[in-house]
Amino acid sequence: MPTYAYACKDCGHAFDIVQSFSDSSLTSCPECQGALRKKFNSVGVVFKGSGFYRTDSRDAKGSTVSAAPGAPAAAPAAAPAASAPAAAAS
């Protein structure tokens, strides 16, 4: 159930209350019986599921990084030679 924030127009008393969506809004202040107004806050946005990341919509065959025009393509890093110490020993 959501939490709603109210403020009294007369005395300024502010409070939060948990109400169901089907409950009607409160109209009178519990402190002074004055008129209430519902306060609205910004809602935090949460992105859940697939489709929100750069890699979610990429083609599995294509490259994920594009090179700048005219820039040479990066060569894959060579693995260190495992036989180098053995060659030096012979």
N, CA, C and O of each residue as an XYZ file, in Angstrom:
360
protein
N       0.841     -1.175      0.000
C       0.000      0.000      0.000
C       0.892      1.246      0.000
O       1.925      1.278      0.669
N       0.493      2.246     -0.739
C       1.313      3.462     -0.826
C       1.189      4.365      0.397
O       0.201      4.323      1.130
N       2.202      5.166      0.590
C       2.218      6.160      1.652
C       1.948      7.528      1.040
O       2.604      7.912      0.073
N       0.996      8.261      1.588
C       0.634      9.585      1.096
C       1.028     10.636      2.116
O       0.940     10.409      3.322
N       1.462     11.784      1.626
C       1.841     12.904      2.489
C       0.745     13.961      2.431
O       0.268     14.315      1.353
N       0.353     14.457      3.591
C      -0.669     15.494      3.698
C      -0.105     16.676      4.482
O       0.801     16.513      5.300
N      -0.644     17.861      4.226
C      -0.298     19.065      4.982
C      -1.569     19.862      5.202
O      -2.417     19.966      4.316
N      -1.686     20.418      6.384
C      -2.855     21.226      6.718
C      -2.683     22.632      6.148
O      -1.616     23.235      6.265
N      -3.736     23.138      5.536
C      -3.702     24.501      4.988
C      -3.789     25.551      6.084
O      -3.331     26.677      5.894
N      -4.370     25.204      7.230
C      -4.581     26.169      8.302
C      -3.409     26.232      9.288
O      -2.847     27.301      9.523
N      -3.046     25.078      9.864
C      -2.007     25.094     10.900
C      -0.629     24.653     10.393
O       0.368     24.822     11.095
N      -0.564     24.095      9.191
C       0.720     23.681      8.635
C       1.189     22.309      9.083
O       2.281     21.885      8.706
N       0.389     21.598      9.882
C       0.754     20.256     10.342
C       0.927     19.337      9.135
O       0.044     19.256      8.281
N       2.065     18.646      9.065
C       2.340     17.727      7.956
C       2.520     16.320      8.514
O       3.103     16.134      9.582
N       2.015     15.333      7.781
C       2.130     13.943      8.205
C       1.991     13.017      7.004
O       1.491     13.407      5.949
N       2.445     11.785      7.191
C       2.331     10.736      6.181
C       1.380      9.679      6.697
O       1.304      9.431      7.901
N       0.650      9.052      5.774
C      -0.273      7.994      6.154
C      -0.291      6.933      5.057
O      -0.232      7.245      3.868
N      -0.374      5.680      5.482
C      -0.454      4.562      4.544
C      -1.930      4.322      4.254
O      -2.720      4.071      5.163
N      -2.292      4.403      2.968
C      -3.673      4.210      2.551
C      -3.723      3.288      1.354
O      -2.778      3.218      0.569
N      -4.813      2.592      1.221
C      -5.053      1.761      0.048
C      -5.413      2.660     -1.127
O      -5.831      3.802     -0.933
N      -5.254      2.150     -2.339
C      -5.644      2.909     -3.528
C      -7.139      3.206     -3.525
O      -7.571      4.231     -4.052
N      -7.921      2.324     -2.942
C      -9.374      2.496     -2.944
C      -9.866      3.439     -1.832
O     -11.019      3.869     -1.863
N      -9.010      3.764     -0.854
C      -9.415      4.689      0.219
C      -9.555      6.109     -0.327
O      -8.809      6.519     -1.216
N     -10.505      6.843      0.208
C     -10.670      8.233     -0.213
C      -9.639      9.113      0.504
O      -9.142      8.756      1.572
N      -9.330     10.253     -0.088
C      -8.352     11.173      0.490
C      -8.877     11.761      1.790
O     -10.083     11.939      1.965
N      -7.951     12.060      2.705
C      -8.340     12.699      3.952
C      -8.670     14.167      3.686
O      -8.080     14.788      2.802
N      -9.609     14.717      4.447
C     -10.043     16.092      4.217
C      -9.872     17.002      5.425
O      -9.829     18.223      5.272
N      -9.772     16.428      6.632
C      -9.648     17.282      7.817
C      -8.390     16.929      8.607
O      -8.028     15.760      8.741
N      -7.742     17.955      9.119
C      -6.505     17.814      9.885
C      -6.787     17.156     11.236
O      -7.745     17.530     11.912
N      -5.966     16.179     11.639
C      -6.186     15.558     12.949
C      -5.826     16.494     14.115
O      -6.245     16.245     15.245
N      -5.068     17.550     13.865
C      -4.664     18.490     14.921
C      -5.710     19.585     15.150
O      -6.135     19.819     16.282
N      -6.128     20.263     14.049
C      -6.993     21.440     14.208
C      -8.323     21.333     13.440
O      -9.119     22.272     13.446
N      -8.559     20.202     12.787
C      -9.758     19.967     11.980
C      -9.838     20.895     10.761
O     -10.909     21.058     10.177
N      -8.708     21.503     10.377
C      -8.656     22.376      9.206
C      -8.607     21.572      7.916
O      -8.588     20.341      7.941
N      -8.587     22.272      6.793
C      -8.578     21.634      5.474
C      -7.185     21.078      5.166
O      -6.172     21.727      5.425
N      -7.156     19.865      4.611
C      -5.899     19.218      4.232
C      -5.670     19.323      2.736
O      -6.609     19.450      1.950
N      -4.401     19.269      2.361
C      -4.047     19.135      0.951
C      -3.063     17.987      0.838
O      -2.235     17.773      1.724
N      -3.161     17.253     -0.256
C      -2.261     16.129     -0.488
C      -1.000     16.664     -1.159
O      -1.074     17.417     -2.130
N       0.144     16.273     -0.638
C       1.424     16.697     -1.206
C       1.893     15.635     -2.180
O       1.742     14.439     -1.930
N       2.465     16.076     -3.293
C       2.964     15.147     -4.297
C       4.472     15.273     -4.393
O       5.014     16.376     -4.466
N       5.138     14.140     -4.391
C       6.596     14.094     -4.489
C       6.991     13.478     -5.821
O       6.188     12.818     -6.479
N       8.239     13.703     -6.207
C       8.725     13.085     -7.435
C       8.884     11.580     -7.213
O       9.162     11.128     -6.103
N       8.708     10.842     -8.258
C       8.771      9.390     -8.197
C      10.120      8.939     -8.715
O      10.563      9.389     -9.772
N      10.773      8.063     -7.990
C      12.034      7.501     -8.454
C      11.778      6.502     -9.569
O      10.836      5.713     -9.493
N      12.594      6.529    -10.587
C      12.435      5.639    -11.723
C      13.406      4.480    -11.578
O      14.597      4.686    -11.348
N      12.901      3.270    -11.711
C      13.722      2.076    -11.638
C      13.543      1.312    -12.936
O      12.426      0.941    -13.297
N      14.654      1.077    -13.645
C      14.602      0.325    -14.892
C      14.902     -1.132    -14.576
O      16.007     -1.468    -14.151
N      13.913     -1.996    -14.784
C      14.091     -3.420    -14.533
C      13.852     -4.184    -15.824
O      13.082     -3.752    -16.683
N      14.507     -5.301    -15.950
C      14.307     -6.143    -17.124
C      15.330     -5.871    -18.202
O      16.265     -5.094    -18.005
N      15.153     -6.506    -19.334
C      16.096     -6.348    -20.432
C      15.703     -5.162    -21.296
O      14.564     -4.697    -21.252
N      16.652     -4.681    -22.077
C      16.389     -3.596    -22.998
C      16.844     -2.245    -22.513
O      16.670     -1.262    -23.233
N      17.421     -2.138    -21.323
C      17.824     -0.848    -20.781
C      19.326     -0.614    -20.836
O      19.794      0.475    -20.504
N      20.079     -1.614    -21.247
C      21.517     -1.475    -21.299
C      21.996     -1.505    -22.740
O      21.321     -2.044    -23.617
N      23.143     -0.934    -22.976
C      23.697     -0.840    -24.327
C      23.873     -2.219    -24.947
O      23.672     -2.384    -26.151
N      24.240     -3.196    -24.155
C      24.505     -4.525    -24.693
C      23.226     -5.336    -24.932
O      23.284     -6.374    -25.591
N      22.088     -4.897    -24.420
C      20.857     -5.668    -24.582
C      20.340     -5.659    -26.014
O      19.722     -6.629    -26.451
N      20.581     -4.589    -26.742
C      20.023     -4.492    -28.091
C      21.067     -4.736    -29.163
O      20.804     -4.483    -30.339
N      22.224     -5.212    -28.801
C      23.295     -5.440    -29.763
C      23.135     -6.770    -30.464
O      22.587     -7.726    -29.916
N      23.628     -6.806    -31.692
C      23.660     -8.036    -32.477
C      24.814     -8.890    -31.963
O      25.906     -8.370    -31.736
N      24.600    -10.156    -31.781
C      25.641    -11.035    -31.261
C      26.805    -11.144    -32.241
O      27.938    -11.373    -31.816
N      26.556    -10.984    -33.551
C      27.607    -11.091    -34.549
C      28.419     -9.810    -34.675
O      29.600     -9.858    -35.019
N      27.806     -8.674    -34.402
C      28.459     -7.377    -34.616
C      29.392     -7.002    -33.484
O      29.374     -7.606    -32.412
N      30.198     -6.005    -33.741
C      31.121     -5.499    -32.739
C      30.379     -4.570    -31.788
O      29.454     -3.870    -32.201
N      30.769     -4.556    -30.539
C      30.113     -3.669    -29.585
C      30.799     -2.318    -29.513
O      30.235     -1.370    -28.966
N      32.023     -2.210    -30.064
C      32.760     -0.955    -30.033
C      33.114     -0.593    -31.465
O      33.685     -1.411    -32.185
N      32.783      0.617    -31.885
C      33.127      1.043    -33.230
C      34.359      1.927    -33.171
O      34.492      2.768    -32.283
N      35.263      1.726    -34.133
C      36.489      2.512    -34.180
C      36.218      3.847    -34.833
O      35.286      3.976    -35.627
N      37.013      4.830    -34.509
C      36.876      6.150    -35.123
C      37.266      6.055    -36.590
O      38.117      5.237    -36.940
N      36.668      6.871    -37.461
C      37.006      6.814    -38.884
C      38.489      7.112    -39.092
O      39.020      8.087    -38.559
N      39.148      6.257    -39.877
C      40.556      6.456    -40.182
C      41.500      5.911    -39.129
O      42.715      5.939    -39.323
N      40.981      5.425    -38.034
C      41.836      4.874    -36.987
C      42.140      3.422    -37.306
O      41.258      2.697    -37.765
N      43.361      2.984    -37.075
C      43.687      1.582    -37.348
C      42.962      0.668    -36.363
O      42.729      1.036    -35.212
N      42.617     -0.510    -36.827
C      41.933     -1.478    -35.969
C      42.919     -2.003    -34.935
O      44.094     -2.207    -35.240
N      42.456     -2.217    -33.748
C      43.320     -2.717    -32.681
C      43.577     -4.199    -32.904
O      42.648     -4.966    -33.155
N      44.830     -4.594    -32.811
C      45.196     -6.000    -32.967
C      44.991     -6.704    -31.638
O      45.191     -6.102    -30.583
N      44.592     -7.979    -31.672
C      44.426     -8.695    -30.410
C      45.766     -8.865    -29.716
O      46.797     -9.013    -30.372
N      45.751     -8.844    -28.410
C      46.980     -8.978    -27.636
C      47.536    -10.378    -27.802
O      46.805    -11.364    -27.709
N      48.832    -10.459    -28.049
C      49.479    -11.756    -28.229
C      49.718    -12.393    -26.871
O      50.051    -11.713    -25.900
N      49.545    -13.696    -26.815
C      49.790    -14.423    -25.579
C      51.287    -14.573    -25.388
O      51.998    -14.743    -26.378
N      51.804    -14.519    -24.170
C      53.242    -14.693    -23.951
C      53.670    -16.088    -24.372
O      52.950    -17.066    -24.168
N      54.825    -16.161    -24.949
C      55.327    -17.448    -25.443
C      55.702    -18.330    -24.274
O      56.536    -17.965    -23.445
N      55.084    -19.484    -24.215
C      55.350    -20.414    -23.110
C      56.652    -21.174    -23.331
O      57.237    -21.698    -22.384
N      57.097    -21.232    -24.562
C      58.305    -22.008    -24.855
C      59.562    -21.164    -24.791
O      60.641    -21.699    -25.044
N      59.497    -19.895    -24.473
C      60.683    -19.031    -24.449
C      61.734    -19.530    -23.442
O      62.906    -19.612    -23.812
N      61.384    -19.864    -22.203
C      62.415    -20.352    -21.290
C      63.003    -21.685    -21.752
O      64.190    -21.936    -21.547
N      62.199    -22.531    -22.363
C      62.683    -23.816    -22.827
C      63.646    -23.630    -23.983
O      64.620    -24.375    -24.091
N      63.402    -22.648    -24.857
C      64.276    -22.390    -25.993
C      65.622    -21.856    -25.502
O      66.656    -22.162    -26.096
N      65.625    -21.068    -24.435
C      66.847    -20.516    -23.913
C      67.692    -21.603    -23.243
O      68.918    -21.505    -23.220
N      67.056    -22.618    -22.708
C      67.768    -23.683    -22.019
C      68.424    -24.626    -23.007
O      69.380    -25.295    -22.614
N      67.989    -24.741    -24.273
C      68.568    -25.692    -25.223
C      69.732    -25.173    -25.956
O      70.307    -25.880    -26.784
